[in-house]
């Protein structure tokens, strides 16, 4: 299996600590948990200053500490430099929120797939995929695609 670089936005990192009685949240949590398991062995979890900054703003201390604990699995950390900021500024023209644009630029600079649970963000990125080179997916759909591809490689 080809090594994968994964950038989970803060929505993804928070998902395991959301209300698990909601079916969609539970499915996304399971996918994120599976992705993190792979990141402990053969995939690479990418972190960034943007992730750290957004997590720092989580008001609930227990939740913030829980989400921060996931960062221990990152193998690469993107530092926000002028190049990343310029790319993020360019993404603002597509209607992306500044933090989302920054996360997407960080993922792209690391050569990572960008995973988010934010459907409207994914739609915005896909609408401009001819100008945004970084792939964006929901973690459930992406994991199903990657798992399907891996099982086809075995056959």
FENURCOR-V660000 format. One record per residue. N is the residue number from 0. RES is the residue in one small letter. NEAR is the number of other ideal C-beta (glycine too) atoms within 12 Angstrom. Layout:
# FENURCOR-V660000
N|RES|NEAR + N|RES|NEAR
This chain:
# FENURCOR-V660000
0|x|15 + 1|x|13 + 2|x|18 + 3|x|30 + 4|x|31 + 5|x|42 + 6|x|46 + 7|x|50 + 8|x|43 + 9|x|38 + 10|x|36 + 11|x|44 + 12|x|44 + 13|x|30 + 14|x|36 + 15|x|29 + 16|x|27 + 17|x|23 + 18|x|14 + 19|x|16 + 20|x|9 + 21|x|13 + 22|x|12 + 23|x|20 + 24|x|23 + 25|x|18 + 26|x|23 + 27|x|37 + 28|x|29 + 29|x|21 + 30|x|32 + 31|x|38 + 32|x|26 + 33|x|25 + 34|x|42 + 35|x|30 + 36|x|17 + 37|x|29 + 38|x|34 + 39|x|18 + 40|x|16 + 41|x|18 + 42|x|31 + 43|x|28 + 44|x|37 + 45|x|36 + 46|x|37 + 47|x|37 + 48|x|26 + 49|x|39 + 50|x|40 + 51|x|26 + 52|x|21 + 53|x|29 + 54|x|34 + 55|x|17 + 56|x|17 + 57|x|22 + 58|x|10 + 59|x|15 + 60|x|12 + 61|x|12 + 62|x|21 + 63|x|22 + 64|x|16 + 65|x|20 + 66|x|33 + 67|x|27 + 68|x|17 + 69|x|31 + 70|x|28 + 71|x|17 + 72|x|26 + 73|x|31 + 74|x|24 + 75|x|25 + 76|x|23 + 77|x|35 + 78|x|21 + 79|x|28 + 80|x|17 + 81|x|12 + 82|x|16 + 83|x|27 + 84|x|22 + 85|x|17 + 86|x|31 + 87|x|34 + 88|x|19 + 89|x|22 + 90|x|34 + 91|x|22 + 92|x|14 + 93|x|25 + 94|x|17 + 95|x|34 + 96|x|24 + 97|x|19 + 98|x|28 + 99|x|33 + 100|x|35 + 101|x|36 + 102|x|46 + 103|x|45 + 104|x|38 + 105|x|42 + 106|x|42 + 107|x|32 + 108|x|32 + 109|x|32 + 110|x|20 + 111|x|39 + 112|x|37 + 113|x|47 + 114|x|45 + 115|x|42 + 116|x|33 + 117|x|29 + 118|x|18 + 119|x|18 + 120|x|33 + 121|x|32 + 122|x|18 + 123|x|26 + 124|x|37 + 125|x|22 + 126|x|16 + 127|x|23 + 128|x|18 + 129|x|9 + 130|x|18 + 131|x|30 + 132|x|21 + 133|x|38 + 134|x|27 + 135|x|41 + 136|x|36 + 137|x|34 + 138|x|41 + 139|x|30 + 140|x|25 + 141|x|33 + 142|x|33 + 143|x|20 + 144|x|20 + 145|x|29 + 146|x|21 + 147|x|14 + 148|x|16 + 149|x|18 + 150|x|12 + 151|x|11 + 152|x|11 + 153|x|9 + 154|x|7
